[in-house]
Amino acid sequence: MLIKLEEAVRLINEGKILHIAADDSLLKQLPKGKWIGGTTPYFISEEGGLITKDRLYVNEIDYAEEVRVEVYGKYNIFQIVEECYDNGLTMLIMPYGSDVATKYAKEAPEVEELLMHPTVGWISGFDLSAEGTARVYDGTSGRSYTDRAVAMYIKLPEGKSAMINMINIFSDDKTDPVIRFYDNDLSVTKCTVNGQEVTFSDYIEKTGIDTKMPLVADYNGSYINTSIKEVADGTVSFYAPVFRNIEYRFAVCVDDYAARFREKINESGARNPVLSCNCILNYQYGNLNGQKIPPYTGPVTFGEVAYQLINQTLVYCEILG
């Protein structure tokens, strides 16, 4: 729910357990309490997509038996798999462009223990039309960070469980060329296309590919996106890493994002997500400002966490049982 600063302060002072997303100008005014937060001025609300710096998006975590909050850097981020509750949910927020987010992006898919512990979250950001810095907040200490991850460990009552899922409006054409990369990386120069080595930036230019469409990889029927950040000076940079030994193709063009989301939402069957976030690239490329996609309301983010880092995706969590 989107609320004013005074209401957020009241909830914190009442001892509510909260996940909060807002512009930094609001987050830094909040008192200490049982909350974590990240910066963004972009949201999908009941009113539709919007930009606001005078309201905060708040999820009340009223299903928790108990919670703990911890802060991690790039050298110990994967302690999250050791310190979570056996029957729980980990909410993780990392700042855009930070070393800890890069470390997580590159290595999370190889940390098998992550799949045993539901982990959901997002990459915090800033107003793209102004100078800004992405931050995360540990509300228990009142401290904010530009280079750390904040995790809230939520212990669930017996008989309850967390389910994390995503809605991806992109798919591929199996007749398109197969693209492979040589390493796990956030930027590349060379790749192979149908087995032939090419300079990736040259391939994109010569084929006229729309870089608003992500690369997609088919993981046993589930598509994972990798979005292109920039093509410059012979190098292609990504918002999330590509991985070696994975087959990629460019996504089929989507003309109407909001309509495609509604179609996928109807297929998903989710009714009561306790947290959801949607990618800033979907917001921008799909012109989601003013568009409603219920019941998925929440922050618009600079990357989404559904165990690993993904992008150009809507991620949500439900509590079952």
Secondary structure as a PSIPRED ss2 file (coil, helix, strand):
# PSIPRED VFORMAT (PSIPRED V4.0)

   1 M C   1.000  0.000  0.000
   2 L E   0.000  0.000  1.000
   3 I E   0.000  0.000  1.000
   4 K C   1.000  0.000  0.000
   5 L H   0.000  1.000  0.000
   6 E H   0.000  1.000  0.000
   7 E H   0.000  1.000  0.000
   8 A H   0.000  1.000  0.000
   9 V H   0.000  1.000  0.000
  10 R H   0.000  1.000  0.000
  11 L H   0.000  1.000  0.000
  12 I H   0.000  1.000  0.000
  13 N H   0.000  1.000  0.000
  14 E C   1.000  0.000  0.000
  15 G C   1.000  0.000  0.000
  16 K C   1.000  0.000  0.000
  17 I C   1.000  0.000  0.000
  18 L E   0.000  0.000  1.000
  19 H E   0.000  0.000  1.000
  20 I E   0.000  0.000  1.000
  21 A E   0.000  0.000  1.000
  22 A E   0.000  0.000  1.000
  23 D C   1.000  0.000  0.000
  24 D H   0.000  1.000  0.000
  25 S H   0.000  1.000  0.000
  26 L H   0.000  1.000  0.000
  27 L H   0.000  1.000  0.000
  28 K C   1.000  0.000  0.000
  29 Q C   1.000  0.000  0.000
  30 L C   1.000  0.000  0.000
  31 P C   1.000  0.000  0.000
  32 K C   1.000  0.000  0.000
  33 G C   1.000  0.000  0.000
  34 K C   1.000  0.000  0.000
  35 W E   0.000  0.000  1.000
  36 I E   0.000  0.000  1.000
  37 G E   0.000  0.000  1.000
  38 G E   0.000  0.000  1.000
  39 T E   0.000  0.000  1.000
  40 T C   1.000  0.000  0.000
  41 P C   1.000  0.000  0.000
  42 Y E   0.000  0.000  1.000
  43 F E   0.000  0.000  1.000
  44 I E   0.000  0.000  1.000
  45 S E   0.000  0.000  1.000
  46 E C   1.000  0.000  0.000
  47 E C   1.000  0.000  0.000
  48 G E   0.000  0.000  1.000
  49 G E   0.000  0.000  1.000
  50 L E   0.000  0.000  1.000
  51 I E   0.000  0.000  1.000
  52 T C   1.000  0.000  0.000
  53 K C   1.000  0.000  0.000
  54 D C   1.000  0.000  0.000
  55 R C   1.000  0.000  0.000
  56 L E   0.000  0.000  1.000
  57 Y E   0.000  0.000  1.000
  58 V E   0.000  0.000  1.000
  59 N E   0.000  0.000  1.000
  60 E E   0.000  0.000  1.000
  61 I C   1.000  0.000  0.000
  62 D C   1.000  0.000  0.000
  63 Y C   1.000  0.000  0.000
  64 A C   1.000  0.000  0.000
  65 E C   1.000  0.000  0.000
  66 E E   0.000  0.000  1.000
  67 V E   0.000  0.000  1.000
  68 R E   0.000  0.000  1.000
  69 V E   0.000  0.000  1.000
  70 E E   0.000  0.000  1.000
  71 V E   0.000  0.000  1.000
  72 Y E   0.000  0.000  1.000
  73 G C   1.000  0.000  0.000
  74 K C   1.000  0.000  0.000
  75 Y C   1.000  0.000  0.000
  76 N C   1.000  0.000  0.000
  77 I H   0.000  1.000  0.000
  78 F H   0.000  1.000  0.000
  79 Q H   0.000  1.000  0.000
  80 I H   0.000  1.000  0.000
  81 V H   0.000  1.000  0.000
  82 E H   0.000  1.000  0.000
  83 E H   0.000  1.000  0.000
  84 C C   1.000  0.000  0.000
  85 Y C   1.000  0.000  0.000
  86 D C   1.000  0.000  0.000
  87 N C   1.000  0.000  0.000
  88 G E   0.000  0.000  1.000
  89 L E   0.000  0.000  1.000
  90 T E   0.000  0.000  1.000
  91 M E   0.000  0.000  1.000
  92 L E   0.000  0.000  1.000
  93 I E   0.000  0.000  1.000
  94 M E   0.000  0.000  1.000
  95 P E   0.000  0.000  1.000
  96 Y C   1.000  0.000  0.000
  97 G C   1.000  0.000  0.000
  98 S C   1.000  0.000  0.000
  99 D H   0.000  1.000  0.000
 100 V H   0.000  1.000  0.000
 101 A H   0.000  1.000  0.000
 102 T H   0.000  1.000  0.000
 103 K H   0.000  1.000  0.000
 104 Y H   0.000  1.000  0.000
 105 A H   0.000  1.000  0.000
 106 K H   0.000  1.000  0.000
 107 E H   0.000  1.000  0.000
 108 A H   0.000  1.000  0.000
 109 P H   0.000  1.000  0.000
 110 E H   0.000  1.000  0.000
 111 V C   1.000  0.000  0.000
 112 E H   0.000  1.000  0.000
 113 E H   0.000  1.000  0.000
 114 L H   0.000  1.000  0.000
 115 L H   0.000  1.000  0.000
 116 M H   0.000  1.000  0.000
 117 H C   1.000  0.000  0.000
 118 P C   1.000  0.000  0.000
 119 T E   0.000  0.000  1.000
 120 V E   0.000  0.000  1.000
 121 G E   0.000  0.000  1.000
 122 W E   0.000  0.000  1.000
 123 I E   0.000  0.000  1.000
 124 S E   0.000  0.000  1.000
 125 G C   1.000  0.000  0.000
 126 F C   1.000  0.000  0.000
 127 D C   1.000  0.000  0.000
 128 L C   1.000  0.000  0.000
 129 S C   1.000  0.000  0.000
 130 A C   1.000  0.000  0.000
 131 E C   1.000  0.000  0.000
 132 G C   1.000  0.000  0.000
 133 T C   1.000  0.000  0.000
 134 A C   1.000  0.000  0.000
 135 R C   1.000  0.000  0.000
 136 V E   0.000  0.000  1.000
 137 Y E   0.000  0.000  1.000
 138 D E   0.000  0.000  1.000
 139 G C   1.000  0.000  0.000
 140 T C   1.000  0.000  0.000
 141 S C   1.000  0.000  0.000
 142 G C   1.000  0.000  0.000
 143 R E   0.000  0.000  1.000
 144 S E   0.000  0.000  1.000
 145 Y E   0.000  0.000  1.000
 146 T C   1.000  0.000  0.000
 147 D C   1.000  0.000  0.000
 148 R C   1.000  0.000  0.000
 149 A E   0.000  0.000  1.000
 150 V E   0.000  0.000  1.000
 151 A E   0.000  0.000  1.000
 152 M E   0.000  0.000  1.000
 153 Y E   0.000  0.000  1.000
 154 I E   0.000  0.000  1.000
 155 K E   0.000  0.000  1.000
 156 L C   1.000  0.000  0.000
 157 P C   1.000  0.000  0.000
 158 E C   1.000  0.000  0.000
 159 G C   1.000  0.000  0.000
 160 K C   1.000  0.000  0.000
 161 S E   0.000  0.000  1.000
 162 A E   0.000  0.000  1.000
 163 M E   0.000  0.000  1.000
 164 I E   0.000  0.000  1.000
 165 N E   0.000  0.000  1.000
 166 M E   0.000  0.000  1.000
 167 I E   0.000  0.000  1.000
 168 N C   1.000  0.000  0.000
 169 I C   1.000  0.000  0.000
 170 F C   1.000  0.000  0.000
 171 S C   1.000  0.000  0.000
 172 D E   0.000  0.000  1.000
 173 D C   1.000  0.000  0.000
 174 K C   1.000  0.000  0.000
 175 T C   1.000  0.000  0.000
 176 D C   1.000  0.000  0.000
 177 P C   1.000  0.000  0.000
 178 V C   1.000  0.000  0.000
 179 I E   0.000  0.000  1.000
 180 R E   0.000  0.000  1.000
 181 F C   1.000  0.000  0.000
 182 Y C   1.000  0.000  0.000
 183 D C   1.000  0.000  0.000
 184 N C   1.000  0.000  0.000
 185 D E   0.000  0.000  1.000
 186 L E   0.000  0.000  1.000
 187 S E   0.000  0.000  1.000
 188 V E   0.000  0.000  1.000
 189 T C   1.000  0.000  0.000
 190 K E   0.000  0.000  1.000
 191 C E   0.000  0.000  1.000
 192 T E   0.000  0.000  1.000
 193 V E   0.000  0.000  1.000
 194 N C   1.000  0.000  0.000
 195 G C   1.000  0.000  0.000
 196 Q E   0.000  0.000  1.000
 197 E E   0.000  0.000  1.000
 198 V E   0.000  0.000  1.000
 199 T E   0.000  0.000  1.000
 200 F H   0.000  1.000  0.000
 201 S H   0.000  1.000  0.000
 202 D H   0.000  1.000  0.000
 203 Y H   0.000  1.000  0.000
 204 I H   0.000  1.000  0.000
 205 E H   0.000  1.000  0.000
 206 K H   0.000  1.000  0.000
 207 T H   0.000  1.000  0.000
 208 G C   1.000  0.000  0.000
 209 I C   1.000  0.000  0.000
 210 D C   1.000  0.000  0.000
 211 T C   1.000  0.000  0.000
 212 K C   1.000  0.000  0.000
 213 M C   1.000  0.000  0.000
 214 P C   1.000  0.000  0.000
 215 L E   0.000  0.000  1.000
 216 V E   0.000  0.000  1.000
 217 A E   0.000  0.000  1.000
 218 D E   0.000  0.000  1.000
 219 Y E   0.000  0.000  1.000
 220 N C   1.000  0.000  0.000
 221 G C   1.000  0.000  0.000
 222 S E   0.000  0.000  1.000
 223 Y E   0.000  0.000  1.000
 224 I E   0.000  0.000  1.000
 225 N E   0.000  0.000  1.000
 226 T E   0.000  0.000  1.000
 227 S C   1.000  0.000  0.000
 228 I E   0.000  0.000  1.000
 229 K E   0.000  0.000  1.000
 230 E E   0.000  0.000  1.000
 231 V E   0.000  0.000  1.000
 232 A E   0.000  0.000  1.000
 233 D C   1.000  0.000  0.000
 234 G C   1.000  0.000  0.000
 235 T E   0.000  0.000  1.000
 236 V E   0.000  0.000  1.000
 237 S E   0.000  0.000  1.000
 238 F E   0.000  0.000  1.000
 239 Y E   0.000  0.000  1.000
 240 A E   0.000  0.000  1.000
 241 P E   0.000  0.000  1.000
 242 V E   0.000  0.000  1.000
 243 F C   1.000  0.000  0.000
 244 R C   1.000  0.000  0.000
 245 N C   1.000  0.000  0.000
 246 I C   1.000  0.000  0.000
 247 E C   1.000  0.000  0.000
 248 Y E   0.000  0.000  1.000
 249 R E   0.000  0.000  1.000
 250 F E   0.000  0.000  1.000
 251 A E   0.000  0.000  1.000
 252 V C   1.000  0.000  0.000
 253 C C   1.000  0.000  0.000
 254 V C   1.000  0.000  0.000
 255 D C   1.000  0.000  0.000
 256 D C   1.000  0.000  0.000
 257 Y H   0.000  1.000  0.000
 258 A H   0.000  1.000  0.000
 259 A H   0.000  1.000  0.000
 260 R H   0.000  1.000  0.000
 261 F H   0.000  1.000  0.000
 262 R H   0.000  1.000  0.000
 263 E H   0.000  1.000  0.000
 264 K H   0.000  1.000  0.000
 265 I H   0.000  1.000  0.000
 266 N H   0.000  1.000  0.000
 267 E H   0.000  1.000  0.000
 268 S H   0.000  1.000  0.000
 269 G C   1.000  0.000  0.000
 270 A C   1.000  0.000  0.000
 271 R C   1.000  0.000  0.000
 272 N C   1.000  0.000  0.000
 273 P C   1.000  0.000  0.000
 274 V C   1.000  0.000  0.000
 275 L E   0.000  0.000  1.000
 276 S E   0.000  0.000  1.000
 277 C E   0.000  0.000  1.000
 278 N E   0.000  0.000  1.000
 279 C E   0.000  0.000  1.000
 280 I H   0.000  1.000  0.000
 281 L H   0.000  1.000  0.000
 282 N H   0.000  1.000  0.000
 283 Y H   0.000  1.000  0.000
 284 Q H   0.000  1.000  0.000
 285 Y H   0.000  1.000  0.000
 286 G C   1.000  0.000  0.000
 287 N C   1.000  0.000  0.000
 288 L C   1.000  0.000  0.000
 289 N E   0.000  0.000  1.000
 290 G C   1.000  0.000  0.000
 291 Q C   1.000  0.000  0.000
 292 K C   1.000  0.000  0.000
 293 I C   1.000  0.000  0.000
 294 P C   1.000  0.000  0.000
 295 P C   1.000  0.000  0.000
 296 Y C   1.000  0.000  0.000
 297 T C   1.000  0.000  0.000
 298 G E   0.000  0.000  1.000
 299 P E   0.000  0.000  1.000
 300 V E   0.000  0.000  1.000
 301 T E   0.000  0.000  1.000
 302 F C   1.000  0.000  0.000
 303 G C   1.000  0.000  0.000
 304 E E   0.000  0.000  1.000
 305 V E   0.000  0.000  1.000
 306 A E   0.000  0.000  1.000
 307 Y C   1.000  0.000  0.000
 308 Q C   1.000  0.000  0.000
 309 L E   0.000  0.000  1.000
 310 I E   0.000  0.000  1.000
 311 N C   1.000  0.000  0.000
 312 Q C   1.000  0.000  0.000
 313 T C   1.000  0.000  0.000
 314 L E   0.000  0.000  1.000
 315 V E   0.000  0.000  1.000
 316 Y E   0.000  0.000  1.000
 317 C E   0.000  0.000  1.000
 318 E E   0.000  0.000  1.000
 319 I E   0.000  0.000  1.000
 320 L E   0.000  0.000  1.000
 321 G C   1.000  0.000  0.000
